[in-house]
Amino acid sequence: MAQSIGYLALSFGTSIEAHQFDTWNGPATPGRRGLTGNSNSSDQAIAIGLRDAFMFQDRSFDAELEILERRALHVTAQGAAGSHPTSIRTTSMLLGLWTDLHRKKDLTIQAGAGLGARYSHYQMTGPGINISATDRAPYAMAGLRLLKRTDTPGVNFFADIRVHARPRVRLKVPGSVTSPLEHESNGLTLRLGLQIDLKRRAR
């Protein structure tokens, strides 16, 4: 009987992201301002997964539930109104599926995709504004993963490269006023980590 193998994955990495913001002009001036910026972030993630979770059209898939913490501390959003120092802290939950593309001896290459949600907290200052805001938005990723079996049984080293996107969500504050800050982003993530096998489960 085929067996599914549960695993725990711990990883660290960095993300390069492009950001677009739409923020209000502050209480003294009507209207809004558009801003753009780039960031380098530090990422930490923990995931629980099930290897060979199911089959589809003769292909096996691993299922993975991941919680990611990302911090972008030094974003400078630029626009017609000038520079806006910004920090972004994001917590994401993502359900991903991975499948083997190539396997040879101790190396495996996988492709994956996932959907989830992100909760973000922002601090932005700039001409006439000092904003602290939060939001929730959908989140999607696609990536490639290299797995290498280590000398320790049940432990795999892995390296990921992912593209990810977060669409703009137009939140509302009480009443009919649009949120003081709206945000969308896309980027590239590089990550290194370990997969540690847990108890085997027959299926």
C-alpha positions in Angstrom: 0.0 0.0 0.0 1.3 3.5 -0.8 2.1 5.7 2.1 1.8 9.4 2.7 4.6 11.0 4.7 4.0 14.0 6.9 6.8 16.5 7.3 7.6 19.8 9.0 9.4 22.5 7.0 11.4 25.4 8.4 12.8 28.0 6.1 14.4 31.5 5.9 14.9 33.8 2.9 14.5 37.1 1.3 12.0 38.8 -1.0 12.4 41.5 -3.6 9.1 43.3 -4.1 7.6 46.1 -6.2 4.9 48.1 -4.4 2.1 50.5 -5.4 0.3 52.6 -2.9 -2.7 54.9 -3.0 -3.0 57.1 0.1 -4.9 60.1 1.2 -3.3 63.6 1.3 -4.0 64.1 5.0 -6.7 66.0 6.9 -5.7 69.4 5.6 -5.7 68.6 1.9 -8.4 66.8 -0.1 -7.6 64.1 -2.6 -5.2 61.2 -2.8 -1.6 60.5 -3.9 -0.2 57.6 -5.8 3.2 56.2 -4.7 5.6 53.4 -5.8 8.5 51.8 -4.1 10.7 48.7 -4.0 11.8 46.6 -1.0 14.1 43.9 0.2 12.4 41.8 3.0 13.4 39.1 5.4 11.2 36.0 5.5 10.7 33.2 8.0 8.3 30.4 7.4 7.0 27.2 9.0 5.0 24.6 7.1 3.3 21.3 7.8 3.1 19.1 4.7 2.0 15.7 3.4 4.1 14.1 0.8 2.2 12.1 -1.8 -1.0 13.5 -0.4 -3.1 12.5 -3.5 -2.9 11.4 -7.1 -4.3 13.2 -10.1 -4.0 11.9 -13.7 -1.1 9.5 -12.6 0.8 12.4 -11.0 1.5 12.6 -7.2 1.1 15.9 -5.3 2.4 17.1 -2.0 0.1 19.3 0.0 1.5 22.0 2.3 0.1 24.5 4.7 2.5 27.4 5.4 2.6 30.3 7.8 5.0 33.1 6.6 6.3 36.2 8.4 7.7 38.9 6.2 9.2 42.2 7.2 10.1 45.1 4.9 11.5 47.8 7.2 13.0 50.3 4.8 10.7 51.0 1.9 10.8 54.5 0.4 7.6 55.1 -1.5 8.0 57.9 -4.0 5.5 60.2 -5.7 4.7 63.7 -6.7 4.5 64.7 -3.0 8.0 63.4 -2.3 9.5 60.6 -0.3 7.5 58.5 2.2 9.5 56.2 4.5 7.4 53.0 5.0 7.6 49.7 6.9 5.4 46.7 6.1 5.0 43.6 8.3 3.0 40.8 6.8 1.7 37.5 8.1 0.5 35.0 5.4 -1.2 31.7 5.4 -0.9 29.7 2.2 -2.1 26.3 1.0 0.3 25.0 -1.7 0.6 22.0 -4.0 3.9 20.6 -5.2 4.6 17.9 -7.8 7.8 16.3 -9.1 9.2 17.5 -12.4 12.5 15.5 -12.3 14.0 13.0 -9.8 17.6 11.6 -9.9 19.3 9.9 -7.1 19.2 12.3 -4.1 17.9 15.3 -6.0 14.3 16.2 -6.8 13.0 19.2 -8.7 9.4 20.2 -8.0 6.9 22.8 -9.3 4.3 24.3 -7.1 1.5 26.8 -6.8 -0.6 28.1 -3.9 -3.3 30.4 -2.7 -3.9 32.0 0.6 -4.4 35.3 2.5 -2.1 38.0 3.9 -2.6 40.3 6.9 -0.4 43.4 6.7 0.5 46.3 9.0 1.9 49.5 7.6 3.6 52.5 9.0 4.0 55.4 6.5 5.2 58.9 7.0 5.6 61.7 4.5 4.6 65.3 3.7 1.4 65.9 5.7 0.8 62.3 6.7 1.6 59.8 9.4 -0.4 56.6 8.8 -0.7 53.4 10.7 -3.0 51.0 8.8 -3.8 47.3 8.5 -5.4 45.2 5.7 -6.2 41.7 4.6 -5.8 40.5 1.0 -5.6 37.4 -1.2 -2.2 36.1 -2.0 -0.9 33.8 -4.7 2.4 32.2 -5.6 4.1 29.9 -8.1 7.5 28.4 -7.8 10.2 25.8 -8.3 11.8 23.8 -5.5 15.0 21.8 -5.4 15.1 19.0 -2.8 18.3 17.2 -1.7 18.3 14.3 0.6 20.8 14.7 3.4 22.9 12.1 5.3 20.3 12.2 8.1 17.4 9.8 7.4 14.1 11.7 6.9 15.7 15.1 6.5 15.8 17.0 3.2 17.5 20.3 2.4 15.5 22.5 0.0 15.8 25.7 -2.0 12.8 27.6 -3.4 12.4 30.3 -5.9 8.9 31.8 -6.1 7.0 34.6 -7.7 4.1 36.0 -5.7 1.4 38.7 -6.1 -1.0 40.5 -3.8 -3.8 42.4 -5.5 -5.1 45.8 -4.3 -8.0 45.6 -1.9 -10.1 48.8 -1.4 -11.0 48.7 2.3 -13.4 51.0 3.9 -13.3 52.8 7.3 -16.6 53.4 9.1 -19.0 55.3 6.8 -18.3 55.6 3.1 -14.7 57.0 3.3 -12.1 54.9 1.5 -9.2 53.6 3.6 -6.3 56.0 4.1 -3.9 53.5 2.5 -4.3 50.9 -0.3 -1.5 48.6 -1.5 -0.7 46.0 -4.1 2.6 44.2 -4.7 4.4 41.5 -6.6 7.8 40.1 -6.2 10.4 37.3 -6.2 11.3 35.2 -3.2 14.4 33.1 -2.5 14.3 30.6 0.4 16.4 27.9 2.0 15.2 25.4 4.5 14.9 21.9 5.9 12.1 19.3 5.6 11.9 16.9 8.5 9.7 13.8 8.1 7.1 13.0 10.7 5.1 9.9 11.4 4.2 7.9 8.3 0.5 7.4 7.6 -1.0 4.7 5.4 -3.5 5.7 2.8 
